[in-house]
Amino acid sequence: MARVKRGVTKNKRRKNILAQTKGYRFDRSSKERVAREAIFHAGNYAFKHRRAKKREFRNLWTLRINAAARPLGFSYSKLIGALKKASVGLDRKVLSELAKDHPETFKRVLTQLGT
């Protein structure tokens, strides 16, 4: 059986790994073994934080809605309960956008719940 020399394949793989760690500091950008570890961890963090981002945005929306609803006599939980009873189809994202960008519209939505 013919002998397989690994030079081209090995160099290509190494080049690919080091290309992925471009911009990293110290050994993480220049040594293959350390770079591989860095890529592995970066992938894990990226996956985890894509999920966390959704959590953080929902928390932000809740804060915005609560902050806008308090002066109008609603707490966040009472407002959400009233919206569910009235079967209003606005989700938290839209409500927070209304509260932030269109406070008059948000106020009108809340006054309709009060009556």
Backbone as a chain_set.jsonl record, in Angstrom:
{"seq": "MARVKRGVTKNKRRKNILAQTKGYRFDRSSKERVAREAIFHAGNYAFKHRRAKKREFRNLWTLRINAAARPLGFSYSKLIGALKKASVGLDRKVLSELAKDHPETFKRVLTQLGT", "coords": {"N": [[0.844, -1.18, 0.0], [0.428, 2.252, -0.725], [2.305, 4.956, 0.669], [1.006, 7.555, 2.672], [1.47, 10.918, 2.754], [1.136, 13.547, 5.065], [1.401, 16.252, 4.797], [0.115, 18.374, 3.141], [-2.631, 18.19, 3.792], [-2.588, 18.401, 6.586], [-1.425, 20.945, 6.937], [-3.368, 22.513, 5.719], [-5.548, 22.108, 7.408], [-4.532, 23.196, 9.775], [-4.135, 25.847, 8.987], [-6.763, 26.612, 8.571], [-7.849, 26.42, 11.157], [-6.317, 28.378, 12.5], [-7.111, 30.571, 11.06], [-9.703, 30.898, 11.916], [-9.286, 31.866, 14.454], [-8.452, 34.419, 14.163], [-7.561, 37.595, 15.265], [-7.683, 36.941, 17.909], [-5.884, 36.972, 21.04], [-2.454, 36.558, 22.01], [-1.216, 33.229, 22.545], [-3.455, 31.981, 21.59], [-4.0, 32.709, 19.029], [-1.941, 31.78, 17.514], [-0.961, 29.229, 18.046], [-1.701, 25.926, 17.344], [-2.959, 23.968, 19.024], [-3.859, 25.398, 21.286], [-5.426, 27.237, 19.995], [-7.428, 25.624, 18.932], [-8.769, 24.857, 21.275], [-9.695, 27.401, 22.012], [-11.477, 27.99, 19.936], [-13.371, 25.994, 20.369], [-14.401, 26.714, 22.904], [-15.361, 29.253, 22.275], [-17.4, 28.635, 20.506], [-19.163, 27.288, 22.216], [-19.857, 29.356, 23.982], [-21.063, 31.112, 22.198], [-23.32, 29.666, 21.387], [-24.671, 29.402, 23.846], [-25.115, 32.081, 24.498], [-26.714, 32.965, 22.452], [-29.111, 31.906, 23.203], [-29.438, 33.161, 25.669], [-29.739, 35.783, 24.92], [-32.356, 36.012, 24.051], [-33.745, 35.723, 26.447], [-32.817, 38.016, 27.796], [-33.84, 40.09, 26.22], [-36.585, 39.715, 26.577], [-36.766, 40.333, 29.29], [-36.059, 43.044, 29.171], [-38.214, 44.076, 27.677], [-40.283, 43.621, 29.508], [-39.497, 45.306, 31.614], [-39.718, 47.839, 30.348], [-42.462, 47.933, 29.732], [-43.59, 47.798, 32.285], [-42.519, 50.143, 33.44], [-43.785, 52.084, 31.893], [-46.439, 51.575, 32.407], [-46.911, 51.958, 35.135], [-47.231, 54.808, 35.867], [-49.779, 55.127, 34.857], [-51.43, 53.776, 36.472], [-51.36, 50.998, 36.518], [-49.895, 47.879, 37.397], [-47.266, 45.756, 36.172], [-47.991, 43.007, 36.206], [-50.771, 43.105, 36.651], [-51.55, 44.463, 34.366], [-50.83, 42.668, 32.292], [-52.507, 40.55, 32.973], [-55.019, 41.777, 32.614], [-54.903, 42.293, 29.864], [-54.887, 39.681, 28.883], [-57.438, 38.79, 29.728], [-59.05, 40.513, 28.284], [-58.507, 39.555, 25.863], [-56.529, 40.672, 24.138], [-54.365, 40.831, 21.452], [-51.675, 41.638, 21.566], [-48.229, 41.214, 21.847], [-45.444, 41.084, 24.217], [-43.217, 42.309, 23.104], [-44.237, 44.089, 21.17], [-45.859, 45.665, 22.806], [-43.895, 46.854, 24.412], [-42.527, 48.366, 22.523], [-44.55, 50.132, 21.814], [-44.843, 51.441, 24.263], [-42.372, 52.684, 24.481], [-41.873, 54.119, 22.045], [-44.317, 55.172, 21.183], [-46.022, 56.581, 23.277], [-48.575, 57.71, 23.622], [-50.334, 56.08, 22.191], [-49.966, 53.732, 23.609], [-51.056, 54.536, 26.03], [-53.703, 54.863, 25.253], [-54.408, 52.209, 24.705], [-54.285, 51.136, 27.268], [-56.268, 52.654, 28.578], [-58.563, 51.711, 27.318], [-58.65, 49.192, 28.385], [-59.262, 49.751, 31.003], [-61.921, 50.511, 30.962]], "CA": [[0.0, 0.0, 0.0], [1.219, 3.477, -0.855], [2.456, 5.767, 1.871], [0.3, 8.831, 2.592], [2.134, 12.003, 3.479], [0.059, 14.382, 5.583], [1.79, 17.655, 4.753], [-0.862, 19.308, 2.575], [-3.868, 18.119, 4.583], [-2.312, 18.907, 7.934], [-1.228, 22.395, 6.844], [-4.656, 23.12, 5.39], [-6.344, 22.078, 8.628], [-3.929, 24.151, 10.711], [-4.408, 27.178, 8.459], [-8.188, 26.839, 8.787], [-8.028, 26.66, 12.59], [-5.725, 29.668, 12.845], [-7.913, 31.614, 10.422], [-10.879, 31.102, 12.768], [-8.905, 32.569, 15.675], [-7.885, 35.709, 13.796], [-7.986, 38.64, 16.181], [-7.5, 36.504, 19.286], [-4.617, 37.455, 21.557], [-1.432, 35.668, 22.542], [-1.051, 31.92, 21.902], [-4.716, 31.511, 21.025], [-4.057, 33.025, 17.603], [-0.777, 31.309, 16.774], [-0.647, 27.825, 18.309], [-2.843, 25.129, 16.905], [-3.654, 23.284, 20.112], [-4.534, 26.418, 22.09], [-6.437, 27.828, 19.115], [-8.545, 24.669, 18.853], [-9.499, 25.041, 22.54], [-10.36, 28.703, 21.967], [-12.611, 27.854, 19.015], [-14.355, 25.153, 21.052], [-15.057, 27.516, 23.936], [-16.094, 30.338, 21.617], [-18.631, 28.034, 19.988], [-20.065, 27.041, 23.349], [-20.372, 30.635, 24.468], [-21.956, 31.661, 21.177], [-24.574, 28.912, 21.477], [-25.311, 29.746, 25.119], [-25.546, 33.471, 24.524], [-27.85, 33.138, 21.537], [-30.302, 31.615, 24.005], [-29.538, 34.176, 26.727], [-30.182, 37.033, 24.305], [-33.817, 35.991, 24.032], [-34.132, 35.993, 27.841], [-32.509, 39.405, 28.138], [-34.775, 40.972, 25.541], [-37.888, 39.612, 27.238], [-36.655, 41.118, 30.525], [-36.078, 44.457, 28.785], [-39.59, 44.421, 27.324], [-41.044, 43.649, 30.758], [-39.131, 46.553, 32.302], [-40.286, 48.984, 29.633], [-43.921, 47.92, 29.899], [-43.86, 48.124, 33.687], [-42.194, 51.554, 33.656], [-44.787, 52.92, 31.229], [-47.773, 51.289, 32.94], [-47.026, 52.436, 36.527], [-47.875, 56.131, 35.999], [-51.167, 55.041, 34.408], [-52.196, 53.056, 37.487], [-51.282, 49.546, 36.343], [-48.612, 47.198, 37.573], [-47.017, 44.889, 35.018], [-48.76, 41.761, 36.285], [-52.197, 43.439, 36.471], [-51.72, 44.82, 32.961], [-50.794, 41.442, 31.484], [-53.746, 39.837, 33.3], [-56.131, 42.479, 31.957], [-54.768, 42.058, 28.414], [-55.295, 38.297, 28.611], [-58.898, 38.727, 29.895], [-59.657, 41.245, 27.166], [-57.973, 38.841, 24.687], [-55.782, 41.578, 23.264], [-53.328, 40.013, 20.83], [-50.366, 42.294, 21.517], [-47.221, 40.535, 22.664], [-44.636, 41.972, 25.041], [-42.319, 43.088, 22.252], [-45.015, 45.176, 20.576], [-46.249, 46.554, 23.902], [-42.738, 47.65, 24.842], [-42.275, 49.344, 21.468], [-45.568, 51.173, 21.973], [-44.532, 52.196, 25.475], [-41.153, 53.469, 24.275], [-41.895, 55.007, 20.876], [-45.642, 55.779, 20.99], [-46.664, 56.529, 24.59], [-50.008, 58.058, 23.535], [-51.028, 54.861, 21.758], [-49.902, 52.818, 24.764], [-52.012, 55.044, 26.997], [-55.051, 54.555, 24.731], [-54.633, 50.771, 24.897], [-54.56, 50.927, 28.686], [-57.57, 53.248, 28.951], [-59.602, 50.809, 26.832], [-58.726, 48.08, 29.333], [-59.87, 50.252, 32.236], [-63.383, 50.631, 30.823]], "C": [[0.889, 1.243, 0.0], [1.227, 4.26, 0.452], [1.762, 7.121, 1.667], [1.059, 9.854, 3.417], [1.076, 13.041, 3.833], [0.306, 15.877, 5.416], [0.697, 18.605, 4.31], [-2.115, 19.358, 3.439], [-3.685, 18.757, 5.952], [-2.167, 20.435, 7.925], [-2.537, 23.122, 6.561], [-5.533, 23.203, 6.639], [-5.839, 23.123, 9.629], [-4.254, 25.583, 10.297], [-5.87, 27.57, 8.721], [-8.458, 27.182, 10.251], [-7.497, 28.041, 12.97], [-6.49, 30.834, 12.201], [-9.145, 31.936, 11.273], [-10.548, 31.898, 14.027], [-8.24, 33.91, 15.368], [-8.447, 36.777, 14.729], [-7.896, 38.238, 17.638], [-6.111, 36.936, 19.739], [-3.739, 36.311, 22.034], [-1.428, 34.318, 21.813], [-2.312, 31.43, 21.206], [-4.789, 31.769, 19.521], [-2.916, 32.399, 16.816], [-0.449, 29.835, 16.984], [-1.889, 26.963, 18.114], [-3.636, 24.537, 18.061], [-4.468, 24.28, 20.956], [-5.665, 27.048, 21.289], [-7.657, 26.92, 19.023], [-9.421, 24.775, 20.106], [-10.311, 26.336, 22.503], [-11.595, 28.65, 21.075], [-13.732, 27.068, 19.683], [-15.125, 25.966, 22.085], [-15.898, 28.638, 23.316], [-17.423, 29.825, 21.069], [-19.643, 27.782, 21.082], [-20.689, 28.328, 23.849], [-21.368, 31.226, 23.476], [-23.317, 30.984, 21.247], [-25.357, 29.346, 22.709], [-25.879, 31.163, 25.078], [-26.613, 33.79, 23.486], [-29.15, 32.866, 22.282], [-30.526, 32.713, 25.048], [-30.075, 35.491, 26.175], [-31.707, 37.128, 24.304], [-34.373, 36.302, 25.42], [-33.97, 37.47, 28.179], [-33.475, 40.38, 27.472], [-36.149, 40.916, 26.18], [-37.875, 40.401, 28.548], [-36.717, 42.616, 30.234], [-37.497, 44.909, 28.455], [-40.45, 44.545, 28.571], [-40.774, 44.946, 31.517], [-39.782, 47.77, 31.654], [-41.793, 49.081, 29.835], [-44.284, 48.349, 31.31], [-43.634, 49.611, 33.95], [-43.249, 52.469, 33.037], [-46.17, 52.748, 31.845], [-47.976, 51.866, 34.335], [-47.679, 53.818, 36.646], [-49.354, 56.119, 35.61], [-52.012, 54.177, 35.348], [-52.216, 51.546, 37.341], [-49.922, 49.059, 36.826], [-48.461, 46.272, 36.374], [-47.932, 43.659, 35.048], [-50.254, 42.016, 36.077], [-52.486, 43.764, 35.001], [-51.767, 43.575, 32.088], [-52.056, 40.625, 31.719], [-54.936, 40.45, 32.593], [-56.094, 42.273, 30.444], [-55.228, 40.656, 28.043], [-56.819, 38.166, 28.691], [-59.608, 39.38, 28.725], [-59.29, 40.615, 25.823], [-57.395, 39.809, 23.646], [-54.569, 40.816, 22.745], [-51.964, 40.674, 20.717], [-49.385, 41.537, 22.406], [-46.348, 41.571, 23.372], [-43.72, 42.854, 24.204], [-43.05, 44.314, 21.696], [-45.435, 46.175, 21.65], [-45.095, 47.445, 24.334], [-42.385, 48.698, 23.797], [-43.283, 50.488, 21.539], [-45.229, 52.07, 23.158], [-43.352, 53.134, 25.242], [-41.327, 54.532, 23.192], [-43.212, 55.762, 20.695], [-46.42, 55.762, 22.309], [-48.157, 56.866, 24.566], [-50.836, 56.838, 23.136], [-51.076, 53.851, 22.895], [-50.939, 53.236, 25.804], [-53.447, 54.726, 26.562], [-55.398, 53.083, 24.909], [-55.004, 50.494, 26.341], [-55.897, 51.508, 29.123], [-58.721, 52.386, 28.451], [-59.738, 49.598, 27.74], [-59.453, 48.496, 30.599], [-61.385, 50.301, 32.171], [-64.043, 49.312, 30.583]], "O": [[1.946, 1.28, 0.631], [0.272, 4.221, 1.228], [1.913, 7.751, 0.62], [1.262, 9.68, 4.619], [0.224, 13.377, 3.01], [-0.51, 16.686, 5.857], [0.377, 19.553, 5.028], [-2.602, 20.436, 3.778], [-4.514, 19.544, 6.41], [-2.709, 21.127, 8.787], [-2.787, 24.205, 7.09], [-6.173, 24.222, 6.899], [-6.627, 23.839, 10.247], [-4.601, 26.422, 11.128], [-6.165, 28.719, 9.05], [-9.201, 28.116, 10.551], [-8.164, 28.787, 13.686], [-6.511, 31.943, 12.736], [-9.579, 33.085, 11.346], [-11.428, 32.536, 14.606], [-7.546, 34.471, 16.216], [-9.655, 36.849, 14.952], [-8.017, 39.087, 18.522], [-5.254, 37.234, 18.908], [-4.222, 35.243, 22.408], [-1.616, 34.272, 20.598], [-2.247, 30.565, 20.332], [-5.559, 31.115, 18.817], [-2.906, 32.469, 15.587], [0.271, 29.247, 16.177], [-2.963, 27.242, 18.647], [-4.865, 24.605, 18.066], [-5.624, 24.022, 21.291], [-6.728, 27.355, 21.83], [-8.792, 27.398, 19.034], [-10.649, 24.782, 20.018], [-11.471, 26.362, 22.914], [-12.639, 29.202, 21.421], [-14.903, 27.432, 19.575], [-16.354, 25.915, 22.135], [-17.003, 28.93, 23.776], [-18.446, 30.505, 21.161], [-20.836, 28.028, 20.906], [-21.89, 28.392, 24.107], [-22.396, 31.776, 23.873], [-24.35, 31.65, 21.175], [-26.554, 29.622, 22.631], [-26.983, 31.414, 25.561], [-27.337, 34.776, 23.623], [-30.167, 33.512, 22.028], [-31.657, 33.141, 25.28], [-30.779, 36.224, 26.869], [-32.272, 38.198, 24.529], [-35.344, 37.046, 25.559], [-34.856, 38.092, 28.765], [-33.881, 41.373, 28.076], [-36.814, 41.944, 26.317], [-38.857, 41.064, 28.882], [-37.357, 43.369, 30.969], [-37.937, 45.975, 28.887], [-41.257, 45.468, 28.682], [-41.698, 45.6, 31.999], [-40.333, 48.628, 32.343], [-42.334, 50.16, 30.077], [-45.181, 49.169, 31.506], [-44.451, 50.264, 34.6], [-43.568, 53.516, 33.6], [-46.984, 53.671, 31.81], [-49.097, 52.231, 34.69], [-48.597, 53.987, 37.449], [-50.101, 57.016, 36.0], [-53.17, 53.881, 35.054], [-53.023, 50.879, 37.988], [-48.917, 49.754, 36.677], [-49.423, 46.032, 35.644], [-48.564, 43.316, 34.049], [-50.929, 41.235, 35.406], [-53.529, 43.39, 34.464], [-52.648, 43.443, 31.238], [-52.619, 40.066, 30.777], [-55.769, 39.736, 32.035], [-57.137, 42.098, 29.815], [-55.879, 40.46, 27.017], [-57.433, 37.519, 27.842], [-60.622, 38.884, 28.234], [-59.717, 41.092, 24.771], [-57.726, 39.764, 22.461], [-53.828, 40.22, 23.527], [-51.173, 40.302, 19.85], [-49.674, 41.256, 23.57], [-46.494, 42.774, 23.157], [-43.473, 44.009, 24.551], [-42.538, 45.433, 21.75], [-45.376, 47.386, 21.436], [-45.278, 48.635, 24.591], [-41.983, 49.807, 24.148], [-42.934, 51.653, 21.352], [-45.315, 53.294, 23.072], [-43.338, 54.254, 25.753], [-40.978, 55.696, 23.389], [-43.233, 56.854, 20.127], [-47.381, 55.005, 22.443], [-48.919, 56.366, 25.394], [-51.912, 56.602, 23.685], [-52.095, 53.196, 23.117], [-51.617, 52.392, 26.388], [-54.293, 54.368, 27.382], [-56.538, 52.742, 25.225], [-55.918, 49.718, 26.618], [-56.587, 50.915, 29.953], [-59.765, 52.331, 29.101], [-60.826, 49.034, 27.858], [-60.174, 47.7, 31.201], [-62.062, 50.154, 33.188], [-65.264, 49.249, 30.446]]}, "num_chains": 1, "name": "protein.A"}
